[in-house]
Amino acid sequence: MKMSHRAQRMSRRHRRSRLRGGLNLVALMDIFTILVVFLLVTGSDVENLPTTRAVRLPESVARQHPKEATVITVTTRAIMFRGERVATTAEASRGRAVAALRRALAHARSRAGGGRLDEVTILADRTVPYRVLKAVMLTCTQVRVPHIALAVLEKGNRGQHS
């Protein structure tokens, strides 16, 4: 039986539309690539300071984020430089520079190449007396560290460093 001209045209159209479809993966891959690059670029701005359970940072309304720096941790009992204990807080409570910390900073300066040790961040427990912090900062200035920062928690955002 012979099909009419209209029936043939409808049959051809039906076959063509049945072949179409599917998913264009190239366009999706482009979108996902752009998304991944965007997340990598925006996610790299966050700076996390090393934390220990022995240090409870004070709170502040500061909005400035920390920079990449050498970290000195001051707990209620010890002063640590790059995670290693170098002195006790009793040594620093005299108000004078801490000799062991000065040696550690000088050694780090000589290893940094060119004698550069530009910035130090002090993570100190909120209960550490000011005279201990003053002794640590005095030690840093004696080794000629130009920028000294104190780490604090942003008020209202517990657990995030500022």
N, C-alpha and C positions, 0 to 999 in steps of 0.2 A: 504494500500500500504506500502510495506516494504522499509525502507530507506537504502541506501547503507552505507557501513562501513565509508566511508569518510564523508557523510552527517551527520551521527550520531556524529562523532568526532567534526565536525564543530558546531553542535548544542550544544554539551556539552561545548565546548570552549566559545561559545557565551553566554551561561547562566552564566558561571563562571566570565567572564569579566564584565557582566552586574551587578553582585553582588558586585564587587569591586568598590572602589571609596570612596567618602566621605572625611572628613577632620579629621586629627589626632589632636585633641584638646590638648592632653597631651603634645606634643612637643611645641605647641604654648604657653601653660601655662608656661612651663619651660623658654622659651625665655622671656616672659613678666615679670616673676618673677625676672629673672636676670637683666632685664632692669630697673625695679622699684628699686631694691636694689642698682644698680649702680647710679641712679639718686639721691637717698636719701643720699648716701655716699658723692658724689661729690658736692651736693647742700648744705651740712651742713657746708662747709668751709667759706661761706660768712658771714661777720659780718656787720650788719647795726647799725649805731648809731642813736639815736633818733633825729629827726629834728623838728625844729619849724620854722615858717615863720619869726619870729623876728630875726633869726640869719642867716647872710650871711657869710659863711666860706671863708677864704682867699684861694688862689690857690697856689699850690706847685708842684714840680716835684717829690715829695716823692713817693716811690713805696711800702713802708711797709704798710701792712694792719693793721687796729686797732685790739687790743685784747679786750677780755671781761674785762670791767673796770667800776668803779663807774664814773658817768658823772656829771660834773659841767658845767652848761650853763651860759654864760655871754652875756647878751644882752646889748643894748646901755643904758638901764636904770636899769636893775636888775641882781642880781646874784642868780641863782637857783641851788639847790642841789637836785638831784633825782626828778626834776620836781616841787619842792616847792620853792617859793621865800624866801630866807634867808637874803638878804641884797640888798642895792642899790649900783650902781656903784659909786655914790658920796662918799660913805663910803670908798670904795677901792681906790679912786683917790688920797687919802692922801699919798699913798705909804706904809702904815703900814698894818699889818695883819688884816684881817676882823674877828672881834670877833664872830659874829653870824655864819659865815661859820666854824670857828674853833670849835664852840660848836656842830654844825651839824656833822662835820667830826668825832669828838670825840665820839658823840653818836652812829654814824654808826660803828665806830671801836669797841665800847663796845658790840653792838648788833651782830657783825659779829662772835663772839666767838673766844676766844683766842687773842683778840685785833688785828686781822689781817685786814688791809686795804692796800693791796699791790700796787694797781695801780689806778690812777685817770686820766680820759681824760677830757680835757677842751675844750668845744665847745664855741668859742668866735666869736662874730661878727667881721668882718674885720675892722670896724670903731672904735672899742673899743681901747682906748689909751693903750700903752704898760705899763704904770705905774699901770693900773688897773689889767692887767694880772700878772704883777710882784707881786702885793699885794695878788692875789689869789694863785700864786705859793708859795709865802712866807708862807701863811697860811697852805698850804698843807705840806710844809717841817717842820713847827712847830709841826704838828700832826704826824710827822714821816712817811709820805707816801714816800716810796722809789722810785716809778716810776711815773713821771708826763708826760703826752703826750698832745700835742695840735692837735686838729682835723683840717684838711685842705681838700680842694677839689683837686683832681688830675687834673693838668692842661690838658685841652683838653677834659675832661670827666665831664662836668657839671652835678651836681646832684648825683654823686657817691662819697662816703666818702672814704678817704684814712687814 
